[in-house]
Amino acid sequence: MLKNIKFEISVFKKEKLPNTPLKQIVLVGKSNVGKSSFINALANNKNIAKVGQTPGKTKCLNYYNVNNEFYIVDLPGYGYSTMSFKEKESISNLVNYYIENNKNICHIFFLVDIRHNPTKDDVLMYNWLLNKGINFSIVANKADKIAKTKIDDYLIKITKTLFAKEEIIAFSSQSKLNVELIENKIKQIIESD
């Protein structure tokens, strides 16, 4: 179902946001959390989304077209300090405008790094998502970096830090842990009205 993913457009200004009736699944998370690798794992192709060597390089919304049926939209990562205040403000305004004015967002995947306690920015993002009232899932990425026997302990830590009521899905683009589960979830989201 997600095998036909192709990059379509990068958007730097709100005036350039595509006017499309297609549903959109959105990825949010801090810089370097692995959103590009997440997309590549779903596509089963390491070259669909460019994996940045430097955190905080993505300053735009990247649209990935899936089977001409829906989009995966990768938002710029947050929490990286090398950007100027003006750049951060510009990106924040673009993201807010996109979220506030888009009726086609049907789900958000909120990625956190399973190895670390959620940051203040992650907590802010979690609360922001709750306030928006958009359906979302929490994905604890990079699960291949810790022992399998420790995964549940790390998920409990994340749950406690965020005060999350949602189930948190452990994920790895390297070992493909729960890739199928995410694909099935996306399929259900897209097929539901």
KEKE-3310 file (N, C-alpha, C; in steps of 0.2 Angstrom, whole numbers, plus 5000, padded with zeros to 4 digits):
npx = (5004:5010:5020:5022:5028:5032:5043:5036:5035:5043:5039:5041:5034:5018:5010:5012:5008:5001:4985:4975:4963:4967:4969:4979:4993:5003:5019:5028:5041:5056:5071:5082:5076:5072:5063:5064:5070:5060:5050:5057:5058:5044:5042:5050:5062:5078:5080:5070:5067:5077:5090:5096:5112:5115:5107:5091:5091:5081:5069:5057:5040:5039:5031:5025:5019:5008:5004:4995:4984:4985:4994:5010:5016:5030:5035:5045:5059:5059:5067:5081:5095:5103:5097:5092:5083:5074:5072:5067:5055:5049:5047:5039:5027:5024:5021:5011:5001:4999:4993:4982:4974:4970:4960:4962:4970:4972:4978:4991:5008:5018:5034:5046:5062:5066:5077:5079:5073:5058:5060:5058:5053:5047:5036:5029:5025:5017:5006:5002:4997:4986:4978:4974:4966:4967:4968:4981:4996:5009:5025:5039:5054:5069:5071:5080:5092:5092:5092:5081:5074:5073:5064:5050:5052:5058:5047:5038:5044:5044:5030:5027:5034:5027:5015:5006:4991:4989:4993:5010:5020:5033:5047:5057:5067:5078:5078:5066:5055:5039:5035:5025:5014:5012:5010:4998:4990:4990:4983:4970:4967:4966:4957:4945:4931)
npy = (4994:5006:5007:5015:5028:5045:5059:5075:5090:5104:5116:5132:5144:5150:5154:5145:5133:5118:5117:5105:5091:5079:5068:5071:5065:5069:5072:5075:5081:5082:5090:5078:5067:5057:5057:5057:5044:5037:5039:5033:5020:5016:5017:5007:5010:5018:5030:5039:5050:5063:5060:5070:5075:5085:5091:5100:5106:5105:5116:5118:5112:5096:5087:5071:5061:5048:5034:5043:5044:5050:5061:5061:5072:5080:5089:5103:5099:5103:5112:5114:5123:5131:5139:5155:5167:5174:5164:5153:5159:5161:5148:5143:5151:5147:5133:5133:5140:5131:5120:5126:5129:5119:5107:5094:5086:5071:5063:5063:5059:5058:5059:5053:5051:5036:5033:5043:5054:5063:5080:5097:5103:5093:5090:5101:5100:5089:5093:5103:5096:5089:5100:5104:5095:5085:5069:5059:5049:5042:5039:5030:5031:5024:5012:5001:5004:5001:4988:4974:4969:4980:4989:4991:4997:5009:5015:5016:5026:5037:5039:5043:5055:5063:5062:5054:5047:5040:5025:5021:5018:5008:5009:5005:5010:5004:4990:4987:4986:4986:4992:4987:4987:5001:5004:4997:5004:5017:5014:5010:5023:5031:5024:5026:5037)
npz = (5000:5004:4995:4984:4985:4982:4982:4981:4983:4990:5003:5007:5009:5015:5005:4995:4998:4993:4985:4988:4987:4993:5007:5021:5030:5044:5049:5064:5075:5085:5078:5070:5075:5066:5056:5042:5040:5044:5035:5024:5028:5028:5014:5010:5004:5004:4998:4996:5005:5010:5021:5033:5037:5046:5060:5060:5048:5039:5033:5029:5023:5018:5005:5002:4990:4990:4981:4973:4981:4994:5005:5013:5025:5029:5043:5048:5059:5077:5090:5088:5090:5081:5072:5067:5077:5068:5058:5065:5069:5057:5052:5062:5060:5047:5049:5059:5052:5042:5049:5055:5045:5037:5031:5028:5035:5042:5052:5064:5066:5079:5082:5094:5102:5107:5116:5124:5137:5134:5128:5134:5123:5117:5126:5125:5112:5113:5121:5113:5102:5109:5112:5099:5095:5084:5078:5084:5084:5095:5091:5096:5091:5084:5090:5088:5094:5107:5119:5116:5127:5135:5130:5134:5146:5143:5136:5146:5153:5144:5143:5156:5157:5147:5152:5145:5138:5128:5118:5115:5101:5098:5087:5073:5060:5055:5060:5056:5065:5069:5057:5049:5057:5058:5044:5043:5051:5045:5033:5038:5043:5031:5024:5032:5035)
capx = (5000:5014:5026:5022:5029:5037:5043:5033:5036:5045:5035:5044:5030:5011:5006:5014:5005:4996:4978:4973:4958:4969:4970:4986:4996:5008:5025:5031:5046:5062:5076:5086:5072:5072:5057:5066:5071:5053:5047:5060:5056:5037:5042:5055:5067:5082:5082:5064:5067:5084:5092:5101:5118:5115:5100:5089:5092:5074:5066:5051:5036:5040:5026:5027:5013:5007:4999:4990:4979:4985:5001:5013:5019:5035:5036:5052:5060:5060:5072:5088:5097:5108:5093:5091:5076:5069:5071:5062:5048:5046:5045:5034:5022:5022:5018:5004:4996:4997:4989:4976:4970:4970:4954:4963:4975:4968:4982:4998:5012:5022:5040:5051:5068:5065:5083:5080:5067:5056:5062:5053:5049:5042:5031:5025:5022:5012:5001:4999:4993:4980:4974:4972:4960:4968:4970:4988:4999:5016:5030:5046:5059:5076:5071:5085:5097:5092:5090:5074:5071:5072:5060:5045:5054:5059:5041:5035:5047:5041:5023:5026:5036:5022:5008:5002:4986:4989:4998:5016:5022:5041:5048:5064:5068:5083:5076:5059:5051:5032:5033:5019:5009:5011:5007:4991:4986:4989:4978:4964:4965:4965:4950:4940:4929)
capy = (5000:5012:5006:5020:5035:5049:5066:5079:5097:5107:5122:5137:5150:5148:5155:5140:5127:5115:5116:5098:5088:5073:5067:5072:5062:5073:5069:5080:5078:5087:5088:5072:5061:5051:5057:5055:5037:5034:5039:5028:5013:5015:5016:5002:5013:5022:5036:5044:5056:5064:5060:5076:5074:5090:5092:5107:5108:5106:5123:5118:5106:5091:5083:5065:5058:5040:5031:5048:5044:5054:5064:5061:5079:5080:5096:5104:5097:5108:5112:5114:5130:5135:5143:5162:5169:5175:5158:5149:5162:5160:5141:5142:5154:5142:5127:5135:5142:5124:5116:5129:5131:5113:5102:5087:5083:5066:5060:5066:5054:5062:5055:5055:5047:5031:5033:5049:5057:5068:5086:5102:5105:5087:5090:5107:5098:5084:5097:5107:5092:5088:5106:5105:5090:5081:5062:5058:5043:5044:5034:5030:5029:5022:5006:4996:5007:4999:4981:4973:4968:4987:4993:4993:5002:5016:5017:5019:5033:5042:5039:5046:5062:5066:5061:5052:5042:5036:5020:5023:5013:5007:5009:5006:5010:4999:4983:4987:4985:4989:4995:4984:4990:5008:5004:4995:5010:5022:5011:5011:5030:5033:5021:5028:5044)
capz = (5000:5004:4991:4978:4988:4979:4984:4976:4983:4997:5003:5011:5011:5015:4998:4990:5000:4988:4986:4986:4991:4996:5014:5023:5036:5045:5054:5068:5080:5085:5073:5071:5078:5061:5052:5035:5040:5045:5028:5019:5030:5025:5007:5009:4999:5008:4995:4995:5009:5011:5028:5034:5042:5051:5063:5060:5041:5035:5035:5024:5023:5012:5003:4999:4987:4991:4976:4971:4986:5000:5006:5020:5025:5035:5045:5050:5066:5081:5096:5086:5092:5077:5068:5070:5079:5063:5054:5069:5069:5050:5051:5066:5057:5042:5052:5062:5046:5038:5053:5057:5039:5033:5033:5025:5040:5045:5057:5065:5069:5083:5084:5099:5102:5113:5120:5129:5140:5130:5130:5135:5117:5116:5130:5122:5106:5115:5124:5108:5099:5113:5111:5092:5094:5079:5080:5083:5087:5097:5089:5099:5085:5085:5095:5087:5097:5114:5120:5115:5134:5139:5126:5138:5152:5140:5134:5152:5155:5139:5145:5162:5156:5143:5155:5139:5139:5122:5117:5112:5097:5097:5080:5070:5052:5054:5061:5053:5070:5069:5051:5046:5061:5056:5038:5043:5054:5040:5029:5042:5044:5025:5022:5036:5032)
cpx = (5004:5020:5027:5022:5034:5037:5040:5035:5039:5042:5038:5039:5022:5007:5007:5011:5000:4989:4975:4968:4961:4970:4978:4988:5002:5013:5027:5036:5052:5067:5080:5083:5071:5066:5058:5067:5064:5049:5050:5059:5049:5037:5047:5060:5071:5083:5076:5065:5075:5086:5097:5106:5118:5108:5098:5089:5086:5070:5059:5046:5037:5034:5028:5020:5013:5002:4994:4984:4979:4993:5003:5017:5023:5036:5043:5053:5061:5065:5079:5090:5101:5104:5093:5084:5071:5067:5066:5055:5045:5043:5039:5027:5019:5018:5011:4999:4994:4992:4982:4971:4969:4965:4956:4968:4970:4971:4988:5002:5018:5028:5044:5056:5067:5071:5083:5073:5064:5058:5056:5049:5045:5036:5026:5021:5016:5005:4997:4994:4986:4975:4971:4966:4961:4970:4977:4990:5006:5020:5037:5051:5066:5076:5077:5091:5098:5090:5083:5070:5070:5067:5054:5046:5055:5052:5037:5038:5044:5034:5022:5029:5031:5016:5003:4997:4986:4994:5004:5019:5030:5042:5055:5064:5073:5081:5069:5054:5044:5031:5027:5013:5007:5008:4999:4987:4985:4983:4971:4962:4963:4958:4944:4938:4930)
cpy = (5006:5012:5011:5027:5039:5056:5070:5087:5099:5114:5126:5143:5147:5149:5149:5133:5124:5115:5109:5095:5081:5073:5068:5069:5066:5070:5075:5077:5083:5085:5082:5066:5055:5051:5055:5047:5033:5033:5033:5021:5011:5013:5010:5004:5019:5029:5041:5050:5057:5064:5065:5073:5079:5091:5099:5110:5109:5112:5124:5112:5102:5087:5077:5062:5050:5038:5036:5047:5048:5056:5062:5068:5079:5088:5097:5102:5104:5107:5112:5121:5134:5139:5150:5162:5170:5169:5154:5152:5161:5153:5140:5145:5149:5136:5128:5136:5135:5120:5119:5129:5125:5108:5095:5084:5078:5063:5063:5060:5059:5058:5058:5050:5042:5031:5038:5051:5062:5075:5091:5103:5099:5088:5096:5104:5093:5088:5101:5103:5090:5094:5107:5100:5086:5074:5062:5051:5045:5038:5035:5027:5027:5016:5001:4998:5005:4991:4980:4972:4975:4991:4996:4998:5009:5019:5020:5025:5038:5044:5044:5054:5066:5067:5059:5047:5038:5030:5023:5017:5013:5006:5009:5005:5005:4992:4982:4985:4989:4993:4993:4987:4997:5008:5002:5001:5016:5020:5012:5019:5033:5031:5023:5035:5049)
cpz = (5000:4999:4986:4982:4984:4982:4979:4977:4990:4997:5009:5013:5011:5009:4993:4992:4995:4990:4983:4990:4995:5003:5015:5030:5038:5050:5058:5073:5080:5080:5075:5074:5073:5057:5045:5035:5041:5039:5023:5021:5028:5018:5005:5003:5003:5004:4993:4999:5011:5019:5030:5039:5048:5054:5061:5053:5037:5038:5031:5026:5017:5011:4999:4996:4987:4986:4973:4975:4992:5000:5013:5020:5031:5037:5048:5057:5070:5086:5094:5086:5087:5072:5071:5072:5073:5059:5058:5069:5062:5049:5056:5063:5051:5044:5055:5057:5043:5043:5054:5051:5034:5035:5031:5029:5043:5051:5058:5068:5073:5085:5089:5099:5108:5118:5125:5132:5136:5133:5132:5129:5115:5120:5128:5116:5108:5117:5118:5103:5102:5112:5104:5091:5087:5081:5079:5086:5089:5095:5092:5094:5088:5090:5094:5091:5105:5114:5120:5122:5137:5135:5130:5143:5149:5138:5140:5154:5150:5141:5151:5161:5152:5147:5150:5141:5133:5122:5114:5108:5096:5090:5078:5063:5051:5054:5058:5059:5070:5063:5048:5050:5059:5049:5038:5047:5049:5035:5032:5042:5037:5022:5026:5034:5038)
residu = (MET:LEU:LYS:ASN:ILE:LYS:PHE:GLU:ILE:SER:VAL:PHE:LYS:LYS:GLU:LYS:LEU:PRO:ASN:THR:PRO:LEU:LYS:GLN:ILE:VAL:LEU:VAL:GLY:LYS:SER:ASN:VAL:GLY:LYS:SER:SER:PHE:ILE:ASN:ALA:LEU:ALA:ASN:ASN:LYS:ASN:ILE:ALA:LYS:VAL:GLY:GLN:THR:PRO:GLY:LYS:THR:LYS:CYS:LEU:ASN:TYR:TYR:ASN:VAL:ASN:ASN:GLU:PHE:TYR:ILE:VAL:ASP:LEU:PRO:GLY:TYR:GLY:TYR:SER:THR:MET:SER:PHE:LYS:GLU:LYS:GLU:SER:ILE:SER:ASN:LEU:VAL:ASN:TYR:TYR:ILE:GLU:ASN:ASN:LYS:ASN:ILE:CYS:HIS:ILE:PHE:PHE:LEU:VAL:ASP:ILE:ARG:HIS:ASN:PRO:THR:LYS:ASP:ASP:VAL:LEU:MET:TYR:ASN:TRP:LEU:LEU:ASN:LYS:GLY:ILE:ASN:PHE:SER:ILE:VAL:ALA:ASN:LYS:ALA:ASP:LYS:ILE:ALA:LYS:THR:LYS:ILE:ASP:ASP:TYR:LEU:ILE:LYS:ILE:THR:LYS:THR:LEU:PHE:ALA:LYS:GLU:GLU:ILE:ILE:ALA:PHE:SER:SER:GLN:SER:LYS:LEU:ASN:VAL:GLU:LEU:ILE:GLU:ASN:LYS:ILE:LYS:GLN:ILE:ILE:GLU:SER:ASP)
# end
